[in-house]
Amino acid sequence: MAETRDDEKVIQFTFGLDDPELEDEERLKFSKKLLRELRDLDEVERADRTEDLEPEAGSKPGFATLIGNLTAEVGLKNIKGFLGFLGDRLQDKSIKGSIAVGDNKVVFVVKSRQELAEFENIALKLIAAISLRAVFSNSANS
């Protein structure tokens, strides 16, 4: 989901720890602490637990979340600061997630701060390419 707020594109990051040895309780504890910090971070427009779009039968719609996963909406100009914050907090923990720009979504897995820094460059190029394609598409429809 990417929206425009005050002429700025907002990118949706969904992520969680990617460690099969962690218990759900440990994932939940880590994500609760990180969620509080994300909500206080100036670079983040909005942060919340990630909603489970395919909940188990019998679950109440809108109340199911993916354990240990968070979703943050970040303005395009704040991506570097946001990813720097994640690098500081997650250090060399493995992270799995996705970036959504409009209807386009890319899944990523990074296993270190260095990979997160490399991913930042890839993410910025991807966002620029998708945004450019959207501009061309809109001008062709005019």
PAZAPA-4460 file (N, C-alpha, C; in steps of 0.05 Angstrom, whole numbers, plus 32768, in hexadecimal, padded with zeros to 4 digits):
% residues 142
    n_x    n_y    n_z   ca_x   ca_y   ca_z    c_x    c_y    c_z   seq   type   mol
   8011   7FE9   8000   8000   8000   8000   8012   8019   8000     1      M     A
   8010   8028   7FEC   801F   8042   7FEB   800B   8057   7FE5     2      A     A
   800B   806B   7FF5   7FF9   8081   7FF2   8009   809A   7FEE     3      E     A
   7FFC   80B0   7FE8   8009   80C9   7FE7   7FFE   80DA   7FFE     4      T     A
   800F   80E3   800F   8008   80F5   8025   8018   810E   8021     5      R     A
   800B   8125   801E   8019   813E   801A   802E   813C   8004     6      D     A
   8026   8131   7FED   8038   812D   7FD6   804F   811B   7FDB     7      D     A
   804D   8109   7FEE   8063   80F7   7FF4   8059   80DA   7FF3     8      E     A
   8067   80C9   7FE5   805F   80AD   7FE3   8066   809F   7FFE     9      K     A
   8053   808F   8007   8056   8080   8020   8059   8062   8018    10      V     A
   806E   8056   8023   8075   803A   801C   806E   8029   8034    11      I     A
   8062   8012   802F   805B   8000   8045   8070   7FE9   8047    12      Q     A
   807C   7FE8   805F   808F   7FD3   8065   8082   7FBF   8078    13      F     A
   8082   7FA6   8072   8078   7F91   8084   8090   7F7E   8089    14      T     A
   8095   7F79   80A2   80AD   7F69   80A9   80AB   7F5B   80C4    15      F     A
   80BC   7F48   80C8   80BE   7F3A   80E1   80D8   7F2B   80E2    16      G     A
   80DF   7F21   80F9   80F8   7F11   80FC   80F4   7EF7   80ED    17      L     A
   8109   7EEE   80E0   8109   7ED6   80D0   811C   7EC1   80DD    18      D     A
   8114   7EB8   80F4   8124   7EA4   8103   8111   7E8D   810B    19      D     A
   8113   7E76   80FE   8101   7E60   8104   8104   7E55   8120    20      P     A
   811A   7E5B   812E   811E   7E51   8149   8111   7E62   815E    21      E     A
   8107   7E7A   8157   80FA   7E8B   816A   80DD   7E81   816F    22      L     A
   80D6   7E81   8188   80BA   7E7A   8190   80A8   7E92   818A    23      E     A
   808E   7E8D   8187   807B   7EA3   8182   807C   7EB8   8198    24      D     A
   807F   7EAF   81B0   8080   7EC2   81C7   8098   7ED5   81C4    25      E     A
   80AF   7ECB   81BC   80C7   7EDC   81B8   80C2   7EEF   81A1    26      E     A
   80B6   7EE6   818B   80B0   7EF8   8174   809D   7F0E   817D    27      R     A
   8089   7F07   818C   8075   7F1A   8195   8081   7F2F   81A8    28      L     A
   8092   7F26   81BA   809F   7F38   81CD   80B1   7F4C   81BE    29      K     A
   80C0   7F42   81AB   80D2   7F53   819B   80C2   7F67   818B    30      F     A
   80AD   7F5E   817E   809D   7F6F   816C   808E   7F85   817D    31      S     A
   8085   7F7E   8195   8077   7F91   81A6   808A   7FA8   81AD    32      K     A
   80A2   7FA1   81B5   80B6   7FB6   81BC   80BC   7FC7   81A3    33      K     A
   80C1   7FBA   818D   80C8   7FC9   8174   80B0   7FDA   816B    34      L     A
   8098   7FD1   816E   8080   7FE0   8166   807E   7FFA   8176    35      L     A
   8083   7FF9   8190   8083   8012   81A0   8098   8026   8195    36      R     A
   80AF   801C   818F   80C5   802D   8185   80BD   8039   8169    37      E     A
   80B2   8028   8158   80AA   8031   813D   8095   8047   813F    38      L     A
   8082   8044   8151   806D   8058   8154   8078   8073   815D    39      R     A
   808F   8073   816B   809B   808C   8174   80AF   8097   8160    40      D     A
   80B5   8088   814B   80C9   8091   8137   80BD   80A5   8123    41      L     A
   80CA   80BC   8120   80C0   80D1   810E   80BE   80C7   80F1    42      D     A
   80CF   80B5   80E9   80D0   80AC   80CD   80B8   809A   80C6    43      E     A
   80A9   8091   80D9   8093   807E   80D4   8079   808D   80D6    44      V     A
   8069   808B   80C1   804E   8097   80C0   803B   8088   80D2    45      E     A
   803C   806D   80D0   802A   805B   80DF   8038   8040   80E3    46      R     A
   8033   8034   80FA   803E   8019   80FF   802A   8009   810E    47      A     A
   8028   7FEF   8107   8015   7FDE   8115   801D   7FC1   8111    48      D     A
   800F   7FAF   811F   8013   7F92   811B   8009   7F8C   80FF    49      R     A
   8014   7F78   80F2   800C   7F71   80D7   7FF3   7F60   80D8    50      T     A
   7FDE   7F69   80CA   7FC5   7F5A   80C9   7FC8   7F41   80B8    51      E     A
   7FBD   7F2B   80C1   7FBD   7F12   80B3   7FA7   7F13   809E    52      D     A
   7FAE   7F14   8085   7F9A   7F16   8070   7F8C   7EFC   8069    53      L     A
   7F97   7EE6   8074   7F8C   7ECB   8070   7F89   7EBE   808B    54      E     A
   7F78   7EC8   809D   7F75   7EBD   80B8   7F69   7EA1   80B7    55      P     A
   7F6E   7E92   80CC   7F62   7E77   80CE   7F44   7E78   80D0    56      E     A
   7F37   7E63   80C7   7F1A   7E62   80C9   7F11   7E66   80E6    57      A     A
   7EFD   7E76   80EA   7EF3   7E7B   8105   7EFF   7E94   8112    58      G     A
   7F14   7E9F   8107   7F20   7EB7   8112   7F0E   7ECF   810B    59      S     A
   7F0E   7EE2   811D   7EFF   7EFB   8117   7F0E   7F0C   8103    60      K     A
   7F01   7F14   80EE   7F0E   7F25   80DA   7F18   7F3F   80E6    61      P     A
   7F30   7F47   80DE   7F3A   7F61   80E8   7F49   7F5E   8102    62      G     A
   7F48   7F47   810F   7F55   7F44   8129   7F6D   7F31   8127    63      F     A
   7F70   7F23   8111   7F86   7F11   810E   7FA0   7F1F   8105    64      A     A
   7FB6   7F1B   8113   7FCF   7F27   810C   7FE4   7F11   8109    65      T     A
   7FF9   7F17   80FA   800F   7F04   80F7   8022   7F08   810E    66      L     A
   8027   7EF4   811D   8037   7EF6   8136   8053   7EFF   812F    67      I     A
   805B   7F15   813C   8076   7F1F   8139   807B   7F30   8120    68      G     A
   8067   7F35   8110   806A   7F45   80F8   805E   7F60   80FC    69      N     A
   806C   7F74   80F0   8063   7F90   80F2   8061   7F9C   80D7    70      L     A
   804F   7FB0   80D4   804D   7FC0   80BC   8051   7FDD   80C2    71      T     A
   8062   7FEA   80B3   8068   8006   80B7   8065   8015   809D    72      A     A
   8058   802C   809E   8056   803D   8086   806A   8053   8089    73      E     A
   807B   8056   8075   8091   8069   8076   8091   807A   805D    74      V     A
   8095   8094   8061   8097   80A7   804B   80B0   80A1   803B    75      G     A
   80AF   80A6   8021   80C6   80A1   800F   80E0   80AE   8019    76      L     A
   80DD   80C7   8023   80F5   80D5   802C   8100   80CA   8046    77      K     A
   80F1   80B9   8054   80FA   80AF   806E   8103   8092   806D    78      N     A
   8105   8086   8055   810C   806A   8053   8128   8065   805E    79      I     A
   813C   8076   8058   8157   8072   8062   8157   8072   8081    80      K     A
   814A   8085   808D   8149   8086   80AA   813B   806E   80B6    81      G     A
   8125   8066   80AA   8116   804E   80B3   8127   8035   80B2    82      F     A
   8133   8030   809B   8144   8018   8098   815D   8019   80AA    83      L     A
   8167   8031   80AF   817D   8035   80C2   8174   802D   80DE    84      G     A
   815C   8036   80E6   8151   802F   8100   814E   8011   8102    85      F     A
   8143   8004   80ED   8140   7FE6   80EE   815B   7FD9   80F1    86      L     A
   816F   7FE3   80E2   818A   7FD7   80E4   8195   7FD9   8100    87      G     A
   8190   7FF0   810D   819A   7FF3   8128   818C   7FE1   813C    88      D     A
   8172   7FDD   8139   8162   7FCD   814B   8165   7FAF   8146    89      R     A
   8167   7FA8   812D   8167   7F8B   8126   8183   7F80   8122    90      L     A
   8197   7F92   811F   81B3   7F8B   811C   81B6   7F74   8108    91      Q     A
   81C0   7F5D   8111   81C5   7F47   80FE   81B0   7F31   8100    92      D     A
   8198   7F39   8108   8182   7F26   8108   8177   7F24   80EB    93      K     A
   816D   7F0D   80E4   8161   7F09   80CA   8145   7F14   80C9    94      S     A
   813F   7F24   80B4   8125   7F30   80B2   8118   7F27   8097    95      I     A
   80FF   7F21   8098   80F0   7F1A   8080   80D9   7F2D   807E    96      K     A
   80D3   7F37   8066   80BD   7F49   8063   80B7   7F50   8047    97      G     A
   80A8   7F66   8043   80A1   7F6F   8029   809E   7F8D   8029    98      S     A
   80A0   7F98   8011   809B   7FB5   800C   8085   7FB6   7FF8    99      I     A
   8071   7FC7   7FFE   805B   7FCB   7FEC   805B   7FE8   7FE2   100      A     A
   805A   7FEB   7FC8   8057   8005   7FBB   8040   8002   7FA8   101      V     A
   802A   800F   7FAF   8012   800B   7F9F   800A   7FEE   7FA0   102      G     A
   8005   7FE3   7F88   7FFD   7FC6   7F86   8016   7FB4   7F83   103      D     A
   802E   7FC0   7F83   8046   7FB1   7F7F   8052   7FAA   7F9A   104      N     A
   805B   7F91   7F9D   8066   7F87   7FB6   807F   7F77   7FB1   105      K     A
   8093   7F7B   7FC1   80AC   7F6C   7FBF   80B3   7F60   7FDA   106      V     A
   80B9   7F47   7FDA   80C0   7F39   7FF3   80DF   7F39   7FF6   107      V     A
   80E8   7F3C   800F   8105   7F3D   8014   810C   7F2D   802C   108      F     A
   8125   7F24   802D   8131   7F17   8045   814D   7F22   8047   109      V     A
   8153   7F2E   805F   816E   7F37   8064   8178   7F2A   807D   110      V     A
   8192   7F24   807E   819C   7F15   8095   81B2   7F24   80A5   111      K     A
   81B7   7F3E   809D   81CB   7F4D   80AB   81C6   7F6B   80A6   112      S     A
   81D4   7F7C   80B5   81D2   7F99   80B0   81DC   7FA0   8095   113      R     A
   81F1   7F92   808C   81FC   7F98   8071   81E8   7F91   805B   114      Q     A
   81DA   7F7B   805E   81C5   7F74   804A   81AE   7F87   804B   115      E     A
   81A8   7F92   8063   8193   7FA6   8066   819B   7FBF   8057   116      L     A
   81B4   7FC7   805A   81BE   7FDF   804C   81BD   7FDB   802D   117      A     A
   81C4   7FC3   8024   81C3   7FBD   8008   81A6   7FBD   7FFE   118      E     A
   8194   7FB2   800F   8178   7FB1   8009   816C   7FCD   8006   119      F     A
   8176   7FE0   8017   816D   7FFC   8015   8170   8007   7FF9   120      E     A
   8188   8002   7FED   818D   800C   7FD2   817A   7FFF   7FBE   121      N     A
   8176   7FE5   7FC1   8164   7FD7   7FAF   8147   7FE1   7FB2   122      I     A
   813F   7FE5   7FCB   8124   7FEF   7FD0   811F   800A   7FC4   123      A     A
   8133   801C   7FC7   8130   8037   7FBC   812E   8037   7F9D   124      L     A
   813E   8026   7F90   813D   8023   7F73   8122   8017   7F6B   125      K     A
   8118   8004   7F79   80FF   7FF7   7F73   80E8   800B   7F76   126      L     A
   80E8   801A   7F8B   80D3   802E   7F90   80D3   8043   7F7A   127      I     A
   80EB   804C   7F72   80EE   8060   7F5D   80E3   8055   7F42   128      A     A
   80EA   803C   7F3C   80E1   802F   7F23   80C2   802C   7F23   129      A     A
   80B7   8024   7F39   809A   8020   7F3B   808C   803B   7F39   130      I     A
   8097   804F   7F46   808B   806A   7F45   808C   8075   7F29   131      S     A
   80A3   8071   7F1C   80A6   807B   7F00   8092   806D   7EEE   132      L     A
   808F   8053   7EF1   807C   8044   7EE1   805F   804E   7EE5   133      R     A
   8059   8055   7EFE   803E   805F   7F05   8039   807A   7EF8   134      A     A
   804E   808B   7EF7   804C   80A6   7EEA   8047   80A2   7ECC   135      V     A
   8056   8090   7EBF   8052   808B   7EA2   8036   8080   7E9D   136      F     A
   802D   806E   7EAE   8013   8061   7EAB   7FFD   8076   7EAE   137      S     A
   8000   8088   7EC1   7FEC   809D   7EC5   7FEB   80B1   7EAE   138      N     A
   8003   80B8   7EA3   8004   80CB   7E8D   7FF9   80BE   7E73   139      S     A
   7FFC   80A4   7E70   7FF2   8096   7E58   7FD4   8095   7E59   140      A     A
   7FC8   8094   7E71   7FAB   8093   7E74   7F9E   80AE   7E72   141      N     A
   7FAE   80C3   7E72   7FA2   80DE   7E72   7F9A   80E6   7E56   142      S     A
***
